[in-house]
Amino acid sequence: MKAGDDPMAQSNSAPPVVASDLPTVTGVSGVSGRLVATFRYPNGGTASASSGTEIAGGFVVSEVSLNRVVLTKGDRRFPLQSGVVTQQPTQQQPLLPGQFPTLSQPPVAIPAQ
């Protein structure tokens, strides 16, 4: 650094991370303190990793516990909870004539005749 440079202007060279870049933790398993987290990425891909492992996107799994998984990228930490989706849900398609709603969809009002 030379005279006149602002030391606060030098930031981590890692690009910004948005929620849609983060994988979702779909499960944690293991025995004897050796836990492995399973991840699902926004593109549909999956991976499993233990603490200390680098995963896609340049993240390092820094902590795996039954309650949470912590990813790091550069000097930033990203605590994740198991099963919490990091992207917006997709909009459901309307029912076609003759289809019945499933339990995961809200009931459909049938107009009175």
C-alpha positions, 0 to 999 in steps of 0.5 A: 500500500502506498501513501494516500491509499485508503486501507478501508477501500481494500475489500475482500476480492470475493464477489458478492453472494446473493441468497439464490447462490446458496445451496439448500441443506436437505439433510445432515447424517453421520455417526461418532461426530463425523457429520455430513451435510447434503446440499441441493443447488438452485440448478437441481444438482446435489452434493454431500460434504463434511466440515473442511470440504470445498463445495461448488460455488467456492464455498467451504463447509466450515461447520456441520451440526444437527441444527445448522451448517455454516458455509464460508466464502472468503471472510464471509460466513453463511449459516444455513438451517436444514431444509430452509429453501434459499430461493423463491418458490415457483408459482403453481400451475392452475388446474385443468378441467378434470384435475383435482387439487393435491394436499399441497395446494390450497382448495379451489373454489367451485363456482355455484351454478 
